Amino acid sequence: MPGKVASVVLAAGAAIRFGGRKQLALLEGRPLLEHALAVAAASGTDLTVLVLGAYAEEIEAAVDLGDARVVRAPDWELGRAASLRAGLAALPDDVEAALIGLGDEPYVSPATAARLLAGRRPGLAALRASYAGRPGHPVLVERELFARLESPGDRKPGQILKAAGALLVPCDDLGTSVDIDTRAQLEELRAHPPAQVPDQSGRPSRTSE
């Protein structure tokens, strides 16, 4: 399908369960957020938008942002839907779809993004990576769905995606969307990182390399 596709990385939360500043916690020698940005950069999209909120100044100073454009969500305290709203609203008019990822999922594979991008077709408003049959990330949404996600009312983004007929795309063979909510989970990943996952060429590769 024609038109530009943007990666949108959501990393605006205060990470209360983690104890704060999760974006800067080190994993394999790099801030956690850098892993997600590296995946976005390798995903084959045309640009990357990073949505920040809590600790924004500290994060911008400490993380290698690459070519990502930073957007600050003014109402990030309202949750992920507010961050998503800010990210979508910041996209240029010529962007026809957005690939949504989270800043605390370091082992998503760029090959997963490639699979979603290859699945785009007219009449399909969204595709969502699934693992063991459960919806995960990234999520690819077409522009026709932007307005509903930017003005969700009482509905959560997941509910809007389901109502729009989002297609689940199995990606178990390409990695994992395990997210990090607590320091204990981070320590577990440090001690037992996931097995290697294929890159876009199909060769085994760490997403953090």
Short mmCIF file of the C-alpha atoms (twelve columns), coordinates in Angstrom:
data_MODEL
# 
_entry.id   MODEL 
# 
loop_
_atom_site.group_PDB 
_atom_site.id 
_atom_site.type_symbol 
_atom_site.label_atom_id 
_atom_site.label_alt_id 
_atom_site.label_comp_id 
_atom_site.label_asym_id 
_atom_site.label_seq_id 
_atom_site.Cartn_x 
_atom_site.Cartn_y 
_atom_site.Cartn_z 
_atom_site.pdbx_PDB_model_num 
ATOM 1   C CA . MET A 1   0.000   0.000   0.000  1 
ATOM 2   C CA . PRO A 2   1.265   3.500   -0.777 1 
ATOM 3   C CA . GLY A 3   2.045   6.289   1.652  1 
ATOM 4   C CA . LYS A 4   4.507   6.793   4.450  1 
ATOM 5   C CA . VAL A 5   4.435   4.724   7.622  1 
ATOM 6   C CA . ALA A 6   5.696   6.119   10.935 1 
ATOM 7   C CA . SER A 7   6.903   4.274   14.007 1 
ATOM 8   C CA . VAL A 8   5.401   5.677   17.212 1 
ATOM 9   C CA . VAL A 9   7.141   4.644   20.438 1 
ATOM 10  C CA . LEU A 10  5.148   5.271   23.620 1 
ATOM 11  C CA . ALA A 11  7.330   5.966   26.661 1 
ATOM 12  C CA . ALA A 12  5.560   8.711   28.587 1 
ATOM 13  C CA . GLY A 13  4.577   6.971   31.804 1 
ATOM 14  C CA . ALA A 14  5.968   7.528   35.282 1 
ATOM 15  C CA . ALA A 15  6.595   3.772   35.801 1 
ATOM 16  C CA . ILE A 16  5.302   3.824   39.371 1 
ATOM 17  C CA . ARG A 17  5.410   0.027   39.761 1 
ATOM 18  C CA . PHE A 18  9.033   0.090   38.654 1 
ATOM 19  C CA . GLY A 19  9.956   2.910   41.003 1 
ATOM 20  C CA . GLY A 20  10.300  5.594   38.335 1 
ATOM 21  C CA . ARG A 21  12.575  6.332   35.383 1 
ATOM 22  C CA . LYS A 22  12.171  2.896   33.851 1 
ATOM 23  C CA . GLN A 23  13.139  4.321   30.477 1 
ATOM 24  C CA . LEU A 24  16.698  4.847   31.784 1 
ATOM 25  C CA . ALA A 25  17.174  1.451   33.455 1 
ATOM 26  C CA . LEU A 26  20.068  -0.432  31.908 1 
ATOM 27  C CA . LEU A 27  19.656  -3.672  30.004 1 
ATOM 28  C CA . GLU A 28  22.667  -5.176  28.223 1 
ATOM 29  C CA . GLY A 29  24.549  -1.939  28.823 1 
ATOM 30  C CA . ARG A 30  21.979  0.408   27.293 1 
ATOM 31  C CA . PRO A 31  18.967  2.332   28.600 1 
ATOM 32  C CA . LEU A 32  15.815  0.310   28.163 1 
ATOM 33  C CA . LEU A 33  14.282  2.895   25.848 1 
ATOM 34  C CA . GLU A 34  17.225  2.675   23.436 1 
ATOM 35  C CA . HIS A 35  16.314  -0.926  22.682 1 
ATOM 36  C CA . ALA A 36  12.813  0.077   21.591 1 
ATOM 37  C CA . LEU A 37  14.164  2.964   19.514 1 
ATOM 38  C CA . ALA A 38  16.626  0.628   17.814 1 
ATOM 39  C CA . VAL A 39  13.773  -1.684  16.863 1 
ATOM 40  C CA . ALA A 40  11.796  1.260   15.472 1 
ATOM 41  C CA . ALA A 41  14.795  2.454   13.462 1 
ATOM 42  C CA . ALA A 42  15.240  -1.013  11.946 1 
ATOM 43  C CA . SER A 43  11.558  -1.605  11.248 1 
ATOM 44  C CA . GLY A 44  11.500  -0.184  7.727  1 
ATOM 45  C CA . THR A 45  9.208   2.738   8.511  1 
ATOM 46  C CA . ASP A 46  9.839   6.233   7.177  1 
ATOM 47  C CA . LEU A 47  10.212  8.104   10.471 1 
ATOM 48  C CA . THR A 48  10.043  7.584   14.220 1 
ATOM 49  C CA . VAL A 49  8.100   9.635   16.775 1 
ATOM 50  C CA . LEU A 50  8.924   9.137   20.454 1 
ATOM 51  C CA . VAL A 51  6.260   10.177  22.949 1 
ATOM 52  C CA . LEU A 52  7.581   11.287  26.336 1 
ATOM 53  C CA . GLY A 53  5.930   12.710  29.442 1 
ATOM 54  C CA . ALA A 54  7.324   11.959  32.897 1 
ATOM 55  C CA . TYR A 55  11.056  12.702  33.272 1 
ATOM 56  C CA . ALA A 56  11.135  13.949  29.667 1 
ATOM 57  C CA . GLU A 57  14.130  16.254  30.094 1 
ATOM 58  C CA . GLU A 58  16.184  13.587  31.860 1 
ATOM 59  C CA . ILE A 59  15.372  11.012  29.207 1 
ATOM 60  C CA . GLU A 60  16.232  13.300  26.310 1 
ATOM 61  C CA . ALA A 61  19.585  14.066  27.932 1 
ATOM 62  C CA . ALA A 62  20.488  10.463  28.758 1 
ATOM 63  C CA . VAL A 63  19.188  8.395   25.825 1 
ATOM 64  C CA . ASP A 64  20.565  8.159   22.301 1 
ATOM 65  C CA . LEU A 65  17.442  9.168   20.411 1 
ATOM 66  C CA . GLY A 66  18.881  8.570   16.959 1 
ATOM 67  C CA . ASP A 67  16.647  10.174  14.333 1 
ATOM 68  C CA . ALA A 68  13.518  9.992   16.467 1 
ATOM 69  C CA . ARG A 69  11.400  13.117  16.784 1 
ATOM 70  C CA . VAL A 70  10.363  13.745  20.388 1 
ATOM 71  C CA . VAL A 71  6.794   14.700  21.232 1 
ATOM 72  C CA . ARG A 72  5.723   15.453  24.791 1 
ATOM 73  C CA . ALA A 73  2.263   14.351  25.841 1 
ATOM 74  C CA . PRO A 74  0.878   17.152  28.038 1 
ATOM 75  C CA . ASP A 75  -1.670  14.842  29.675 1 
ATOM 76  C CA . TRP A 76  0.504   11.744  29.979 1 
ATOM 77  C CA . GLU A 77  -0.828  11.153  33.507 1 
ATOM 78  C CA . LEU A 78  -4.097  9.985   31.933 1 
ATOM 79  C CA . GLY A 79  -2.449  6.836   30.637 1 
ATOM 80  C CA . ARG A 80  -1.365  5.157   27.447 1 
ATOM 81  C CA . ALA A 81  -4.352  6.394   25.451 1 
ATOM 82  C CA . ALA A 82  -3.250  9.990   26.064 1 
ATOM 83  C CA . SER A 83  0.275   9.176   24.916 1 
ATOM 84  C CA . LEU A 84  -1.055  7.500   21.784 1 
ATOM 85  C CA . ARG A 85  -3.249  10.496  21.078 1 
ATOM 86  C CA . ALA A 86  -0.229  12.819  21.276 1 
ATOM 87  C CA . GLY A 87  1.851   10.594  19.018 1 
ATOM 88  C CA . LEU A 88  -0.774  10.271  16.301 1 
ATOM 89  C CA . ALA A 89  -1.589  13.981  16.384 1 
ATOM 90  C CA . ALA A 90  2.086   14.787  15.766 1 
ATOM 91  C CA . LEU A 91  2.356   12.768  12.559 1 
ATOM 92  C CA . PRO A 92  2.689   14.650  9.256  1 
ATOM 93  C CA . ASP A 93  -0.311  14.664  6.943  1 
ATOM 94  C CA . ASP A 94  1.403   12.409  4.413  1 
ATOM 95  C CA . VAL A 95  1.752   9.546   6.902  1 
ATOM 96  C CA . GLU A 96  -0.826  6.908   5.998  1 
ATOM 97  C CA . ALA A 97  -0.212  4.419   8.819  1 
ATOM 98  C CA . ALA A 98  1.454   4.201   12.217 1 
ATOM 99  C CA . LEU A 99  3.343   1.303   13.756 1 
ATOM 100 C CA . ILE A 100 2.803   1.568   17.511 1 
ATOM 101 C CA . GLY A 101 5.386   0.145   19.929 1 
ATOM 102 C CA . LEU A 102 6.131   0.459   23.625 1 
ATOM 103 C CA . GLY A 103 9.305   1.751   25.216 1 
ATOM 104 C CA . ASP A 104 9.473   -1.091  27.739 1 
ATOM 105 C CA . GLU A 105 9.450   -4.035  25.305 1 
ATOM 106 C CA . PRO A 106 13.136  -4.505  24.443 1 
ATOM 107 C CA . TYR A 107 12.936  -7.847  22.626 1 
ATOM 108 C CA . VAL A 108 10.408  -7.131  19.904 1 
ATOM 109 C CA . SER A 109 11.996  -8.039  16.580 1 
ATOM 110 C CA . PRO A 110 12.161  -5.712  13.561 1 
ATOM 111 C CA . ALA A 111 11.020  -8.753  11.577 1 
ATOM 112 C CA . THR A 112 7.695   -8.495  13.391 1 
ATOM 113 C CA . ALA A 113 7.239   -4.990  12.023 1 
ATOM 114 C CA . ALA A 114 8.114   -6.254  8.552  1 
ATOM 115 C CA . ARG A 115 5.437   -8.950  8.814  1 
ATOM 116 C CA . LEU A 116 2.787   -6.405  9.791  1 
ATOM 117 C CA . LEU A 117 3.821   -4.018  7.035  1 
ATOM 118 C CA . ALA A 118 3.627   -6.827  4.489  1 
ATOM 119 C CA . GLY A 119 0.094   -7.604  5.663  1 
ATOM 120 C CA . ARG A 120 -1.362  -4.194  4.881  1 
ATOM 121 C CA . ARG A 121 -4.221  -4.233  2.395  1 
ATOM 122 C CA . PRO A 122 -7.169  -2.005  1.432  1 
ATOM 123 C CA . GLY A 123 -10.105 -2.249  3.803  1 
ATOM 124 C CA . LEU A 124 -8.032  -3.486  6.749  1 
ATOM 125 C CA . ALA A 125 -7.831  -0.753  9.387  1 
ATOM 126 C CA . ALA A 126 -5.316  -2.392  11.735 1 
ATOM 127 C CA . LEU A 127 -3.003  -5.343  12.257 1 
ATOM 128 C CA . ARG A 128 -1.697  -6.464  15.628 1 
ATOM 129 C CA . ALA A 129 1.131   -8.835  16.461 1 
ATOM 130 C CA . SER A 130 0.040   -11.751 18.627 1 
ATOM 131 C CA . TYR A 131 2.018   -14.140 20.800 1 
ATOM 132 C CA . ALA A 132 0.565   -17.457 21.999 1 
ATOM 133 C CA . GLY A 133 -2.761  -16.205 20.675 1 
ATOM 134 C CA . ARG A 134 -2.735  -13.052 22.778 1 
ATOM 135 C CA . PRO A 135 -2.650  -9.508  21.324 1 
ATOM 136 C CA . GLY A 136 0.690   -7.757  21.722 1 
ATOM 137 C CA . HIS A 137 2.887   -5.175  20.035 1 
ATOM 138 C CA . PRO A 138 3.619   -3.665  17.650 1 
ATOM 139 C CA . VAL A 139 0.252   -2.582  16.300 1 
ATOM 140 C CA . LEU A 140 -0.156  -1.136  12.824 1 
ATOM 141 C CA . VAL A 141 -3.056  1.285   12.359 1 
ATOM 142 C CA . GLU A 142 -4.137  2.977   9.158  1 
ATOM 143 C CA . ARG A 143 -4.968  6.686   9.055  1 
ATOM 144 C CA . GLU A 144 -8.686  5.929   8.833  1 
ATOM 145 C CA . LEU A 145 -8.457  4.810   12.467 1 
ATOM 146 C CA . PHE A 146 -6.449  7.781   13.759 1 
ATOM 147 C CA . ALA A 147 -9.460  9.954   14.569 1 
ATOM 148 C CA . ARG A 148 -11.107 7.250   16.665 1 
ATOM 149 C CA . LEU A 149 -7.888  6.627   18.590 1 
ATOM 150 C CA . GLU A 150 -7.333  10.357  19.126 1 
ATOM 151 C CA . SER A 151 -10.885 10.817  20.465 1 
ATOM 152 C CA . PRO A 152 -11.544 7.521   22.211 1 
ATOM 153 C CA . GLY A 153 -14.286 8.649   24.583 1 
ATOM 154 C CA . ASP A 154 -14.673 5.971   27.246 1 
ATOM 155 C CA . ARG A 155 -13.101 3.233   25.158 1 
ATOM 156 C CA . LYS A 156 -9.562  1.945   25.538 1 
ATOM 157 C CA . PRO A 157 -7.334  1.649   22.450 1 
ATOM 158 C CA . GLY A 158 -7.613  -2.133  22.558 1 
ATOM 159 C CA . GLN A 159 -11.399 -1.908  22.434 1 
ATOM 160 C CA . ILE A 160 -11.245 0.428   19.451 1 
ATOM 161 C CA . LEU A 161 -8.883  -1.920  17.630 1 
ATOM 162 C CA . LYS A 162 -11.137 -4.897  18.277 1 
ATOM 163 C CA . ALA A 163 -14.220 -3.009  17.111 1 
ATOM 164 C CA . ALA A 164 -12.375 -1.991  13.946 1 
ATOM 165 C CA . GLY A 165 -11.641 -5.632  13.129 1 
ATOM 166 C CA . ALA A 166 -7.901  -5.529  13.791 1 
ATOM 167 C CA . LEU A 167 -6.264  -8.632  12.343 1 
ATOM 168 C CA . LEU A 168 -4.110  -10.627 14.750 1 
ATOM 169 C CA . VAL A 169 -0.848  -11.668 13.095 1 
ATOM 170 C CA . PRO A 170 0.955   -14.564 14.841 1 
ATOM 171 C CA . CYS A 171 4.570   -13.603 15.529 1 
ATOM 172 C CA . ASP A 172 5.675   -16.241 18.047 1 
ATOM 173 C CA . ASP A 173 8.512   -17.271 15.744 1 
ATOM 174 C CA . LEU A 174 9.927   -13.753 15.584 1 
ATOM 175 C CA . GLY A 175 10.568  -12.856 19.214 1 
ATOM 176 C CA . THR A 176 8.620   -11.697 22.216 1 
ATOM 177 C CA . SER A 177 6.734   -8.603  23.312 1 
ATOM 178 C CA . VAL A 178 7.441   -9.203  26.991 1 
ATOM 179 C CA . ASP A 179 7.285   -5.875  28.771 1 
ATOM 180 C CA . ILE A 180 9.029   -4.772  31.931 1 
ATOM 181 C CA . ASP A 181 6.817   -3.422  34.698 1 
ATOM 182 C CA . THR A 182 8.935   -4.056  37.797 1 
ATOM 183 C CA . ARG A 183 12.593  -4.164  38.754 1 
ATOM 184 C CA . ALA A 184 12.211  -7.869  39.503 1 
ATOM 185 C CA . GLN A 185 11.160  -8.472  35.883 1 
ATOM 186 C CA . LEU A 186 14.166  -6.516  34.666 1 
ATOM 187 C CA . GLU A 187 16.502  -8.573  36.847 1 
ATOM 188 C CA . GLU A 188 14.931  -11.749 35.469 1 
ATOM 189 C CA . LEU A 189 15.570  -10.587 31.896 1 
ATOM 190 C CA . ARG A 190 19.131  -9.677  32.763 1 
ATOM 191 C CA . ALA A 191 19.694  -13.151 34.150 1 
ATOM 192 C CA . HIS A 192 17.740  -15.031 31.501 1 
ATOM 193 C CA . PRO A 193 17.410  -13.048 28.254 1 
ATOM 194 C CA . PRO A 194 15.146  -14.479 25.546 1 
ATOM 195 C CA . ALA A 195 16.637  -16.682 22.861 1 
ATOM 196 C CA . GLN A 196 17.946  -14.998 19.763 1 
ATOM 197 C CA . VAL A 197 15.312  -13.823 17.318 1 
ATOM 198 C CA . PRO A 198 15.636  -13.344 13.548 1 
ATOM 199 C CA . ASP A 199 16.219  -9.929  12.042 1 
ATOM 200 C CA . GLN A 200 14.573  -8.781  8.807  1 
ATOM 201 C CA . SER A 201 16.924  -10.968 6.789  1 
ATOM 202 C CA . GLY A 202 15.914  -14.027 8.813  1 
ATOM 203 C CA . ARG A 203 19.303  -14.361 10.513 1 
ATOM 204 C CA . PRO A 204 19.475  -14.767 14.311 1 
ATOM 205 C CA . SER A 205 20.179  -11.434 15.957 1 
ATOM 206 C CA . ARG A 206 19.671  -9.676  19.269 1 
ATOM 207 C CA . THR A 207 17.272  -6.779  18.848 1 
ATOM 208 C CA . SER A 208 19.588  -4.795  21.109 1 
ATOM 209 C CA . GLU A 209 22.595  -5.120  18.844 1 
# 
